[in-house]
Amino acid sequence: MITVDLGNRIRELRQQIGLSQEKFALKIGMDRTYFASVEAGKRNISIINIKKIADGLDVSLGVLFSDL
């Protein structure tokens, strides 16, 4: 499923920058439990929240979705 694949990609990129879920969620102004469910692939999130995550990871949407 795309939600699981995207969640795994987000987790991979977040771990590369060395932030916990809690610190990253705080950085982008998102609730930690909501963000955790995104990484777990349990949410069908809006493009607005996807853009917040990409910006927080300092990557383009293209990079975020590459190889999905």
MOPAC internal coordinates of N, CA, C and O (Angstrom, degrees):
PM7 1SCF
backbone

  N    0.0000 0     0.00 0     0.00 0    0    0    0
  C    1.4541 1     0.00 0     0.00 0    1    0    0
  C    1.5244 1   109.68 1     0.00 0    2    1    0
  O    1.2310 1   120.85 1   -35.30 1    3    2    1
  N    1.2994 1   115.98 1   144.70 1    3    2    1
  C    1.4541 1   121.31 1  -178.72 1    5    3    2
  C    1.5265 1   111.67 1   -63.19 1    6    5    3
  O    1.2310 1   119.63 1   145.56 1    7    6    5
  N    1.3246 1   118.31 1   -34.44 1    7    6    5
  C    1.4717 1   119.82 1  -179.40 1    9    7    6
  C    1.5278 1   110.95 1   -65.24 1   10    9    7
  O    1.2310 1   120.24 1   141.44 1   11   10    9
  N    1.3096 1   117.16 1   -38.56 1   11   10    9
  C    1.4679 1   121.47 1   177.94 1   13   11   10
  C    1.5243 1   110.37 1   -69.70 1   14   13   11
  O    1.2310 1   120.64 1   135.23 1   15   14   13
  N    1.3178 1   116.38 1   -44.77 1   15   14   13
  C    1.4659 1   120.57 1   179.20 1   17   15   14
  C    1.5334 1   110.94 1   -61.54 1   18   17   15
  O    1.2310 1   120.28 1   136.19 1   19   18   17
  N    1.3286 1   117.06 1   -43.81 1   19   18   17
  C    1.4547 1   120.88 1   179.14 1   21   19   18
  C    1.5337 1   110.29 1   -65.27 1   22   21   19
  O    1.2310 1   120.40 1   137.14 1   23   22   21
  N    1.3089 1   116.83 1   -42.86 1   23   22   21
  C    1.4669 1   120.39 1   177.81 1   25   23   22
  C    1.5101 1   112.19 1   -59.23 1   26   25   23
  O    1.2310 1   120.64 1   137.67 1   27   26   25
  N    1.3187 1   116.39 1   -42.33 1   27   26   25
  C    1.4707 1   120.20 1   178.02 1   29   27   26
  C    1.5238 1   111.31 1   -64.71 1   30   29   27
  O    1.2310 1   120.63 1   139.96 1   31   30   29
  N    1.3241 1   116.41 1   -40.04 1   31   30   29
  C    1.4674 1   120.72 1   178.75 1   33   31   30
  C    1.5226 1   110.86 1   -64.33 1   34   33   31
  O    1.2310 1   120.39 1   136.49 1   35   34   33
  N    1.3240 1   116.87 1   -43.51 1   35   34   33
  C    1.4627 1   121.40 1   178.34 1   37   35   34
  C    1.5297 1   109.85 1   -61.58 1   38   37   35
  O    1.2310 1   120.24 1   134.35 1   39   38   37
  N    1.3257 1   117.14 1   -45.65 1   39   38   37
  C    1.4709 1   121.17 1   179.47 1   41   39   38
  C    1.5331 1   110.50 1   -59.10 1   42   41   39
  O    1.2310 1   121.03 1   134.13 1   43   42   41
  N    1.3162 1   115.64 1   -45.87 1   43   42   41
  C    1.4702 1   120.79 1  -179.98 1   45   43   42
  C    1.5294 1   111.17 1   -58.25 1   46   45   43
  O    1.2310 1   120.41 1   132.64 1   47   46   45
  N    1.3305 1   116.81 1   -47.36 1   47   46   45
  C    1.4597 1   120.79 1  -178.96 1   49   47   46
  C    1.5299 1   111.49 1   -68.63 1   50   49   47
  O    1.2310 1   120.12 1   141.69 1   51   50   49
  N    1.3258 1   117.38 1   -38.31 1   51   50   49
  C    1.4703 1   121.15 1   178.36 1   53   51   50
  C    1.5192 1   110.16 1   -63.32 1   54   53   51
  O    1.2310 1   120.24 1   136.49 1   55   54   53
  N    1.3213 1   117.15 1   -43.51 1   55   54   53
  C    1.4576 1   120.87 1   179.95 1   57   55   54
  C    1.5249 1   111.41 1   -65.56 1   58   57   55
  O    1.2310 1   120.44 1   147.65 1   59   58   57
  N    1.3299 1   116.76 1   -32.35 1   59   58   57
  C    1.4658 1   120.41 1   177.97 1   61   59   58
  C    1.5270 1   111.88 1   -63.63 1   62   61   59
  O    1.2310 1   120.38 1   148.31 1   63   62   61
  N    1.3280 1   116.87 1   -31.69 1   63   62   61
  C    1.4652 1   119.16 1   178.74 1   65   63   62
  C    1.5269 1   111.99 1   -90.89 1   66   65   63
  O    1.2310 1   120.55 1   179.03 1   67   66   65
  N    1.3255 1   116.56 1    -0.97 1   67   66   65
  C    1.4492 1   121.24 1   171.31 1   69   67   66
  C    1.5141 1   116.43 1    76.05 1   70   69   67
  O    1.2310 1   120.10 1  -149.75 1   71   70   69
  N    1.3407 1   117.42 1    30.25 1   71   70   69
  C    1.4590 1   120.15 1   178.27 1   73   71   70
  C    1.5214 1   110.95 1  -111.32 1   74   73   71
  O    1.2310 1   121.06 1   -37.58 1   75   74   73
  N    1.3124 1   115.57 1   142.42 1   75   74   73
  C    1.4621 1   120.85 1   173.46 1   77   75   74
  C    1.5276 1   108.75 1   -72.16 1   78   77   75
  O    1.2310 1   120.60 1   -14.44 1   79   78   77
  N    1.3122 1   116.47 1   165.56 1   79   78   77
  C    1.4624 1   120.19 1   176.06 1   81   79   78
  C    1.5230 1   109.75 1   -57.88 1   82   81   79
  O    1.2310 1   120.59 1   136.70 1   83   82   81
  N    1.3120 1   116.48 1   -43.30 1   83   82   81
  C    1.4596 1   120.97 1  -177.13 1   85   83   82
  C    1.5341 1   111.37 1   -62.94 1   86   85   83
  O    1.2310 1   120.25 1   132.60 1   87   86   85
  N    1.3205 1   117.13 1   -47.40 1   87   86   85
  C    1.4626 1   120.45 1  -178.87 1   89   87   86
  C    1.5219 1   111.51 1   -67.42 1   90   89   87
  O    1.2310 1   120.70 1   141.99 1   91   90   89
  N    1.3267 1   116.26 1   -38.01 1   91   90   89
  C    1.4636 1   118.97 1   179.14 1   93   91   90
  C    1.5242 1   110.65 1   -67.95 1   94   93   91
  O    1.2310 1   120.15 1   135.32 1   95   94   93
  N    1.3297 1   117.32 1   -44.68 1   95   94   93
  C    1.4582 1   120.59 1   179.40 1   97   95   94
  C    1.5276 1   110.39 1   -60.08 1   98   97   95
  O    1.2310 1   120.13 1   139.33 1   99   98   97
  N    1.3136 1   117.35 1   -40.67 1   99   98   97
  C    1.4611 1   121.43 1   177.30 1  101   99   98
  C    1.5305 1   110.31 1   -62.92 1  102  101   99
  O    1.2310 1   120.64 1   137.30 1  103  102  101
  N    1.3078 1   116.38 1   -42.70 1  103  102  101
  C    1.4712 1   122.26 1   180.00 1  105  103  102
  C    1.5228 1   111.95 1   -57.59 1  106  105  103
  O    1.2310 1   120.36 1   140.04 1  107  106  105
  N    1.3310 1   116.92 1   -39.96 1  107  106  105
  C    1.4700 1   120.20 1  -175.89 1  109  107  106
  C    1.5327 1   112.98 1   -98.82 1  110  109  107
  O    1.2310 1   120.29 1  -177.59 1  111  110  109
  N    1.3321 1   117.05 1     2.41 1  111  110  109
  C    1.4604 1   119.76 1   177.12 1  113  111  110
  C    1.5121 1   114.05 1    73.40 1  114  113  111
  O    1.2310 1   120.82 1  -143.12 1  115  114  113
  N    1.3174 1   116.05 1    36.88 1  115  114  113
  C    1.4569 1   121.69 1  -178.61 1  117  115  114
  C    1.5293 1   108.87 1  -122.01 1  118  117  115
  O    1.2310 1   120.32 1   -35.69 1  119  118  117
  N    1.3126 1   116.99 1   144.31 1  119  118  117
  C    1.4554 1   121.12 1   176.84 1  121  119  118
  C    1.5292 1   110.34 1   -62.06 1  122  121  119
  O    1.2310 1   120.43 1   -44.71 1  123  122  121
  N    1.3371 1   116.79 1   135.29 1  123  122  121
  C    1.4535 1   120.96 1  -175.87 1  125  123  122
  C    1.5279 1   111.99 1   -61.13 1  126  125  123
  O    1.2310 1   119.90 1   138.86 1  127  126  125
  N    1.3204 1   117.80 1   -41.14 1  127  126  125
  C    1.4652 1   119.19 1  -178.43 1  129  127  126
  C    1.5303 1   111.09 1   -68.06 1  130  129  127
  O    1.2310 1   120.75 1   144.53 1  131  130  129
  N    1.3316 1   116.16 1   -35.47 1  131  130  129
  C    1.4646 1   119.90 1   175.40 1  133  131  130
  C    1.5271 1   109.66 1   -64.04 1  134  133  131
  O    1.2310 1   120.85 1   132.86 1  135  134  133
  N    1.3382 1   115.99 1   -47.14 1  135  134  133
  C    1.4581 1   120.24 1  -179.34 1  137  135  134
  C    1.5254 1   110.95 1   -62.11 1  138  137  135
  O    1.2310 1   120.15 1   139.35 1  139  138  137
  N    1.3313 1   117.31 1   -40.65 1  139  138  137
  C    1.4702 1   120.96 1   178.48 1  141  139  138
  C    1.5264 1   110.47 1   -60.57 1  142  141  139
  O    1.2310 1   120.37 1   141.19 1  143  142  141
  N    1.3221 1   116.89 1   -38.81 1  143  142  141
  C    1.4713 1   119.46 1   179.35 1  145  143  142
  C    1.5299 1   111.34 1   -70.64 1  146  145  143
  O    1.2310 1   120.07 1   151.59 1  147  146  145
  N    1.3273 1   117.46 1   -28.41 1  147  146  145
  C    1.4676 1   121.16 1   174.41 1  149  147  146
  C    1.5244 1   108.95 1   -65.43 1  150  149  147
  O    1.2310 1   120.73 1   130.40 1  151  150  149
  N    1.3355 1   116.21 1   -49.60 1  151  150  149
  C    1.4668 1   119.81 1   179.56 1  153  151  150
  C    1.5236 1   112.18 1   -61.90 1  154  153  151
  O    1.2310 1   120.37 1   148.60 1  155  154  153
  N    1.3194 1   116.91 1   -31.40 1  155  154  153
  C    1.4579 1   120.83 1   179.30 1  157  155  154
  C    1.5316 1   112.31 1   -78.56 1  158  157  155
  O    1.2310 1   120.53 1   174.49 1  159  158  157
  N    1.3334 1   116.60 1    -5.51 1  159  158  157
  C    1.4604 1   120.62 1   179.45 1  161  159  158
  C    1.5092 1   113.71 1    77.55 1  162  161  159
  O    1.2310 1   120.44 1  -158.13 1  163  162  161
  N    1.3310 1   116.77 1    21.87 1  163  162  161
  C    1.4616 1   120.92 1  -176.96 1  165  163  162
  C    1.5201 1   113.39 1   -98.08 1  166  165  163
  O    1.2310 1   120.31 1  -178.12 1  167  166  165
  N    1.3297 1   117.01 1     1.88 1  167  166  165
  C    1.4653 1   121.05 1  -177.80 1  169  167  166
  C    1.5113 1   110.77 1  -124.57 1  170  169  167
  O    1.2310 1   121.25 1   -38.78 1  171  170  169
  N    1.2977 1   115.22 1   141.22 1  171  170  169
  C    1.4611 1   122.29 1   170.23 1  173  171  170
  C    1.5214 1   104.99 1  -100.22 1  174  173  171
  O    1.2310 1   120.35 1   -90.34 1  175  174  173
  N    1.3307 1   116.94 1    89.66 1  175  174  173
  C    1.4551 1   120.85 1  -168.81 1  177  175  174
  C    1.5197 1   112.36 1   -86.70 1  178  177  175
  O    1.2310 1   121.25 1   -22.22 1  179  178  177
  N    1.3266 1   115.22 1   157.78 1  179  178  177
  C    1.4615 1   121.31 1  -179.13 1  181  179  178
  C    1.5215 1   110.51 1   -75.56 1  182  181  179
  O    1.2310 1   121.37 1   -19.09 1  183  182  181
  N    1.3085 1   114.99 1   160.91 1  183  182  181
  C    1.4640 1   121.10 1   178.21 1  185  183  182
  C    1.5239 1   110.12 1   -63.72 1  186  185  183
  O    1.2310 1   119.82 1   149.14 1  187  186  185
  N    1.3172 1   117.95 1   -30.86 1  187  186  185
  C    1.4692 1   121.50 1   177.98 1  189  187  186
  C    1.5205 1   110.09 1   -61.88 1  190  189  187
  O    1.2310 1   120.16 1   134.89 1  191  190  189
  N    1.3325 1   117.30 1   -45.11 1  191  190  189
  C    1.4643 1   120.44 1   179.09 1  193  191  190
  C    1.5281 1   111.80 1   -71.83 1  194  193  191
  O    1.2310 1   120.27 1   147.00 1  195  194  193
  N    1.3223 1   117.10 1   -33.00 1  195  194  193
  C    1.4673 1   119.69 1   175.57 1  197  195  194
  C    1.5257 1   109.46 1   -63.13 1  198  197  195
  O    1.2310 1   120.19 1   138.96 1  199  198  197
  N    1.3296 1   117.24 1   -41.04 1  199  198  197
  C    1.4600 1   121.76 1   178.86 1  201  199  198
  C    1.5303 1   110.84 1   -65.31 1  202  201  199
  O    1.2310 1   119.75 1   139.88 1  203  202  201
  N    1.3350 1   118.08 1   -40.12 1  203  202  201
  C    1.4696 1   121.44 1   176.09 1  205  203  202
  C    1.5250 1   110.40 1   -58.63 1  206  205  203
  O    1.2310 1   120.88 1   136.01 1  207  206  205
  N    1.3190 1   115.93 1   -43.99 1  207  206  205
  C    1.4677 1   120.83 1  -179.47 1  209  207  206
  C    1.5238 1   110.42 1   -65.48 1  210  209  207
  O    1.2310 1   120.14 1   133.77 1  211  210  209
  N    1.3234 1   117.34 1   -46.23 1  211  210  209
  C    1.4627 1   120.72 1   179.43 1  213  211  210
  C    1.5265 1   110.44 1   -60.20 1  214  213  211
  O    1.2310 1   120.50 1   135.93 1  215  214  213
  N    1.3258 1   116.65 1   -44.07 1  215  214  213
  C    1.4694 1   120.20 1   178.75 1  217  215  214
  C    1.5248 1   110.85 1   -62.74 1  218  217  215
  O    1.2310 1   120.25 1   138.56 1  219  218  217
  N    1.3305 1   117.12 1   -41.44 1  219  218  217
  C    1.4587 1   121.26 1   178.60 1  221  219  218
  C    1.5180 1   112.51 1   -64.31 1  222  221  219
  O    1.2310 1   120.95 1   148.22 1  223  222  221
  N    1.3221 1   115.79 1   -31.78 1  223  222  221
  C    1.4658 1   121.16 1   177.37 1  225  223  222
  C    1.5240 1   111.52 1   -84.37 1  226  225  223
  O    1.2310 1   120.51 1   171.75 1  227  226  225
  N    1.3284 1   116.64 1    -8.25 1  227  226  225
  C    1.4606 1   123.93 1  -177.49 1  229  227  226
  C    1.5260 1   111.71 1    59.97 1  230  229  227
  O    1.2310 1   121.56 1  -135.88 1  231  230  229
  N    1.3469 1   114.62 1    44.12 1  231  230  229
  C    1.4568 1   121.60 1   176.10 1  233  231  230
  C    1.5264 1   108.89 1  -130.73 1  234  233  231
  O    1.2310 1   121.05 1   -21.35 1  235  234  233
  N    1.3193 1   115.60 1   158.65 1  235  234  233
  C    1.4651 1   119.82 1   175.79 1  237  235  234
  C    1.5271 1   109.67 1   -78.23 1  238  237  235
  O    1.2310 1   121.33 1   -15.06 1  239  238  237
  N    1.3183 1   115.07 1   164.94 1  239  238  237
  C    1.4663 1   118.94 1   174.97 1  241  239  238
  C    1.5196 1   110.58 1   -61.82 1  242  241  239
  O    1.2310 1   120.63 1   145.72 1  243  242  241
  N    1.3272 1   116.39 1   -34.28 1  243  242  241
  C    1.4667 1   120.63 1   177.81 1  245  243  242
  C    1.5161 1   111.91 1   -60.95 1  246  245  243
  O    1.2310 1   120.57 1   135.05 1  247  246  245
  N    1.3226 1   116.52 1   -44.95 1  247  246  245
  C    1.4542 1   120.83 1   178.52 1  249  247  246
  C    1.5225 1   110.62 1   -65.19 1  250  249  247
  O    1.2310 1   120.81 1   138.05 1  251  250  249
  N    1.3344 1   116.05 1   -41.95 1  251  250  249
  C    1.4669 1   120.46 1   179.71 1  253  251  250
  C    1.5258 1   111.23 1   -58.43 1  254  253  251
  O    1.2310 1   120.71 1   140.15 1  255  254  253
  N    1.3316 1   116.25 1   -39.85 1  255  254  253
  C    1.4588 1   120.40 1  -176.32 1  257  255  254
  C    1.5232 1   114.48 1   -94.79 1  258  257  255
  O    1.2310 1   120.48 1  -178.68 1  259  258  257
  N    1.3276 1   116.69 1     1.32 1  259  258  257
  C    1.4625 1   118.06 1  -178.56 1  261  259  258
  C    1.5246 1   111.09 1   -64.37 1  262  261  259
  O    1.2310 1   121.13 1   -40.18 1  263  262  261
  N    1.3130 1   115.44 1   139.82 1  263  262  261
  C    1.4674 1   124.13 1   177.73 1  265  263  262
  C    1.5287 1   114.32 1    64.68 1  266  265  263
  O    1.2310 1   119.80 1  -157.26 1  267  266  265
  N    1.3333 1   117.99 1    22.74 1  267  266  265
  C    1.4734 1   119.28 1   176.41 1  269  267  266
  C    1.5174 1   110.23 1   -90.19 1  270  269  267
  O    1.2310 1   120.10 1   180.00 1  271  270  269

